[in-house]
Amino acid sequence: MMLLVPANPLRPRRPDDHFAAEADAARVAEIDVAVVDHDALTLGDPQRAVMAVPAGGVAVYRGWMLRSDQYAAFADALAARGVTLRTTRDQYRRAHELLGWYHQLAPVTPTST
């Protein structure tokens, strides 16, 4: 298992300060940690975003929100490196977008149209 976190924009080989403690905790637990370039992901260059991710294995992304299409492109770029995200693109979309989860939580959620 590998933890993927956003890179620090000023020190791209290090985790973003907001995720540094989680990256440290993962390393203590002997979980591999790699950084991804969140800016590249959101600007449409997922291959550049994952250049620092080692090839092969299963990974969990713990980072800033992405649009569903960005997450899908991220998953494809990782798959090209032999890395599988634990949360699939469909799971991410269902959890991230209102239409994916609203019907199940409608009884406890304000009415939405």
Backbone bond lengths (Angstrom), bond angles and torsions (degrees), N, CA, C in turn:
res aa  C-N    CA-C-N  psi(-1)  N-CA   C-N-CA  omega(-1)  CA-C   N-CA-C  phi
1 M - - - 1.447 - - 1.522 108.58 -
2 M 1.308 115.08 143.32 1.455 121.70 -179.88 1.528 108.21 -132.18
3 L 1.320 116.54 139.28 1.456 122.63 175.25 1.518 108.20 -98.75
4 L 1.315 116.61 126.91 1.462 122.07 176.71 1.523 108.29 -107.13
5 V 1.326 116.14 126.85 1.466 121.58 179.27 1.523 108.38 -130.23
6 P 1.341 116.95 156.61 1.460 119.07 176.84 1.527 111.32 -64.58
7 A 1.319 115.34 145.90 1.461 121.24 176.41 1.525 109.77 -78.81
8 N 1.305 114.54 152.15 1.465 120.99 173.10 1.532 106.96 -68.92
9 P 1.330 118.64 124.57 1.470 119.97 -177.27 1.530 113.47 -60.48
10 L 1.336 117.26 -28.45 1.460 120.46 -178.80 1.526 113.00 -91.30
11 R 1.325 116.32 -22.01 1.475 122.53 177.11 1.521 107.48 -134.01
12 P 1.325 117.68 79.90 1.467 122.03 -168.64 1.522 116.71 -61.59
13 R 1.311 119.14 -11.66 1.473 120.37 177.43 1.520 111.58 -89.74
14 R 1.322 116.30 -5.82 1.464 121.14 -178.87 1.524 110.45 -111.65
15 P 1.341 116.64 154.71 1.470 119.29 176.03 1.528 111.53 -64.99
16 D 1.309 115.95 148.79 1.460 122.06 171.46 1.528 107.73 -53.14
17 D 1.313 116.91 140.62 1.466 120.88 -177.37 1.527 112.92 -53.82
18 H 1.329 117.28 -33.16 1.465 120.67 -179.29 1.532 112.67 -66.77
19 F 1.326 117.22 -20.67 1.465 121.55 -177.13 1.524 112.74 -117.27
20 A 1.330 117.44 4.15 1.465 121.72 -176.05 1.525 112.37 -62.14
21 A 1.328 117.65 -41.60 1.474 119.79 -179.13 1.530 110.74 -64.15
22 E 1.323 117.13 -39.17 1.465 120.39 178.23 1.530 110.47 -66.76
23 A 1.318 116.27 -39.67 1.464 119.99 177.83 1.529 110.14 -63.70
24 D 1.330 116.68 -42.53 1.469 120.48 177.76 1.526 111.12 -62.10
25 A 1.326 116.88 -44.06 1.467 120.92 179.87 1.534 110.60 -63.13
26 A 1.317 116.99 -38.74 1.463 120.53 178.40 1.525 110.25 -63.81
27 R 1.314 116.32 -43.24 1.466 119.56 179.51 1.529 111.23 -63.09
28 V 1.339 116.70 -40.75 1.463 120.50 177.32 1.530 109.99 -60.37
29 A 1.333 116.33 -35.90 1.469 121.64 178.60 1.534 111.82 -82.60
30 E 1.337 116.00 9.20 1.460 122.68 178.91 1.523 113.64 63.57
31 I 1.328 115.11 34.64 1.462 122.18 173.76 1.522 107.24 -101.33
32 D 1.322 116.38 131.59 1.460 120.54 178.04 1.528 109.68 -65.52
33 V 1.318 116.07 144.29 1.460 122.45 179.29 1.523 108.54 -126.47
34 A 1.320 116.15 135.86 1.468 121.11 174.89 1.521 108.13 -135.23
35 V 1.327 115.11 153.01 1.465 119.88 179.40 1.519 109.78 -104.22
36 V 1.329 114.52 149.42 1.459 122.08 175.59 1.527 108.12 -124.20
37 D 1.294 115.94 151.38 1.460 122.23 179.73 1.528 108.63 -87.70
38 H 1.331 115.38 98.61 1.461 120.53 -177.08 1.523 111.23 -62.68
39 D 1.319 117.22 -38.18 1.466 119.80 179.14 1.527 110.75 -61.00
40 A 1.321 117.38 -43.01 1.464 120.58 177.99 1.527 110.75 -62.67
41 L 1.337 116.59 -38.25 1.467 119.76 177.77 1.520 111.23 -60.75
42 T 1.320 116.39 -46.59 1.465 119.84 -175.71 1.523 112.57 -77.06
43 L 1.333 117.29 -16.66 1.468 120.87 178.89 1.530 112.22 -97.28
44 G 1.333 116.67 7.45 1.457 120.32 173.97 1.511 116.14 86.67
45 D 1.329 117.88 23.81 1.465 120.70 177.80 1.527 110.04 -125.43
46 P 1.339 117.25 67.92 1.465 119.96 -175.81 1.521 114.03 -64.21
47 Q 1.341 118.23 -29.13 1.461 119.62 178.65 1.535 110.64 -63.98
48 R 1.324 116.46 -41.59 1.470 119.88 177.12 1.520 109.78 -67.64
49 A 1.328 116.53 -35.01 1.466 120.97 -177.52 1.519 112.52 -61.76
50 V 1.324 117.14 -31.61 1.475 120.31 -173.93 1.527 113.19 -104.79
51 M 1.308 117.88 12.98 1.465 120.80 -176.74 1.531 113.22 -58.62
52 A 1.335 117.65 -29.52 1.470 120.55 -178.11 1.531 113.00 -89.61
53 V 1.326 117.15 1.02 1.464 121.00 -178.48 1.526 108.91 -86.64
54 P 1.339 117.59 124.22 1.474 119.74 177.22 1.526 111.30 -61.79
55 A 1.303 116.25 148.55 1.462 121.55 -179.52 1.522 110.92 -72.44
56 G 1.329 115.04 144.43 1.461 122.24 172.63 1.507 114.88 86.37
57 G 1.318 114.82 146.62 1.454 121.15 173.80 1.513 114.57 108.01
58 V 1.320 112.71 -172.90 1.471 122.39 -179.86 1.517 107.31 -114.56
59 A 1.335 116.21 141.08 1.459 119.93 -176.52 1.517 111.62 -135.63
60 V 1.322 113.81 156.09 1.463 122.85 173.49 1.518 106.72 -119.12
61 Y 1.325 116.59 130.16 1.462 121.22 176.58 1.513 109.22 -93.70
62 R 1.333 115.42 125.30 1.462 121.63 175.61 1.512 105.58 -126.88
63 G 1.311 115.65 95.12 1.454 118.46 -175.99 1.501 112.22 -160.94
64 W 1.325 113.74 -164.85 1.458 120.58 -179.07 1.526 109.94 -64.86
65 M 1.316 115.38 151.88 1.466 121.28 179.54 1.525 110.84 -59.63
66 L 1.293 113.98 145.92 1.460 122.59 174.26 1.514 108.35 -125.09
67 R 1.323 117.10 152.58 1.463 119.28 169.64 1.529 106.99 -67.93
68 S 1.304 116.53 156.66 1.466 120.37 -177.78 1.522 112.50 -58.66
69 D 1.326 117.79 -38.98 1.465 119.95 178.84 1.535 111.17 -67.80
70 Q 1.327 117.51 -34.07 1.460 120.98 176.52 1.531 110.43 -67.42
71 Y 1.334 116.28 -41.70 1.463 120.18 178.28 1.529 110.22 -63.32
72 A 1.329 117.30 -40.23 1.472 120.81 178.90 1.533 110.55 -63.23
73 A 1.320 117.56 -42.43 1.466 121.06 177.65 1.525 110.54 -65.77
74 F 1.318 117.02 -37.45 1.464 123.71 175.66 1.532 109.09 -60.10
75 A 1.328 116.88 -48.17 1.468 121.83 179.17 1.527 110.78 -60.29
76 D 1.328 117.36 -41.07 1.463 120.94 179.16 1.535 111.35 -65.11
77 A 1.331 116.19 -43.25 1.468 120.08 179.82 1.531 110.48 -63.80
78 L 1.320 116.91 -39.42 1.460 120.38 177.29 1.528 110.71 -67.98
79 A 1.322 116.79 -41.72 1.471 120.64 179.50 1.529 110.66 -59.44
80 A 1.325 116.84 -35.93 1.465 120.22 177.63 1.525 110.96 -64.05
81 R 1.327 117.36 -20.93 1.470 122.54 176.90 1.530 111.27 -98.06
82 G 1.340 116.58 4.44 1.457 120.24 179.92 1.513 113.90 81.17
83 V 1.338 116.86 18.34 1.465 122.20 -179.72 1.525 108.75 -107.71
84 T 1.326 116.18 130.68 1.457 122.30 178.86 1.522 109.45 -109.22
85 L 1.329 116.39 126.36 1.463 119.94 174.83 1.521 109.58 -74.05
86 R 1.311 116.54 135.60 1.471 122.30 179.65 1.519 110.89 -62.16
87 T 1.329 116.89 -37.47 1.468 122.00 175.96 1.524 107.39 -94.61
88 T 1.318 116.43 115.44 1.461 119.97 -177.65 1.528 110.10 -71.01
89 R 1.314 114.70 165.87 1.471 119.44 177.84 1.525 111.26 -59.89
90 D 1.340 118.02 -38.15 1.469 120.41 179.40 1.529 111.33 -69.14
91 Q 1.318 117.36 -41.10 1.463 120.53 177.02 1.528 110.65 -62.56
92 Y 1.321 116.59 -42.94 1.461 121.20 179.38 1.530 109.86 -61.08
93 R 1.340 116.46 -47.69 1.467 120.50 -179.01 1.517 111.13 -61.23
94 R 1.338 117.41 -44.98 1.471 120.63 -179.70 1.523 111.71 -61.42
95 A 1.312 117.22 -39.84 1.465 120.71 -178.69 1.525 112.10 -79.19
96 H 1.307 117.31 -30.07 1.460 122.31 -172.09 1.521 113.60 -87.46
97 E 1.317 116.77 -35.30 1.462 120.89 -175.15 1.526 111.05 -100.91
98 L 1.305 115.22 140.21 1.462 122.65 -177.27 1.531 112.81 -50.59
99 L 1.313 116.57 -44.99 1.468 119.45 -177.31 1.530 112.43 -64.54
100 G 1.318 117.12 -21.22 1.451 120.12 -179.19 1.515 114.40 -77.67
101 W 1.335 117.26 -28.80 1.467 119.68 -174.10 1.526 114.35 -123.13
102 Y 1.313 117.66 -16.85 1.457 120.10 -171.19 1.528 112.94 -57.56
103 H 1.331 118.12 -43.76 1.467 120.62 -176.27 1.529 111.54 -59.04
104 Q 1.329 118.20 -30.94 1.460 120.30 -179.45 1.525 112.30 -81.01
105 L 1.325 116.84 -26.33 1.461 120.11 -176.78 1.522 113.15 -110.96
106 A 1.329 117.40 7.92 1.456 121.35 -178.04 1.540 113.37 -53.55
107 P 1.340 119.51 -38.21 1.462 118.93 -178.89 1.541 114.16 -63.28
108 V 1.335 116.70 -21.91 1.474 120.07 -177.33 1.529 112.41 -119.46
109 T 1.346 115.65 15.76 1.458 121.56 -177.50 1.525 108.42 -124.60
110 P 1.338 118.17 142.78 1.466 119.29 175.23 1.530 111.13 -55.30
111 T 1.291 115.92 147.93 1.450 122.11 -179.60 1.524 110.18 -58.98
112 S 1.319 115.37 132.93 1.463 121.36 178.56 1.522 109.01 -129.72
113 T 1.315 114.91 146.67 1.464 119.63 176.04 1.509 109.56 -131.00
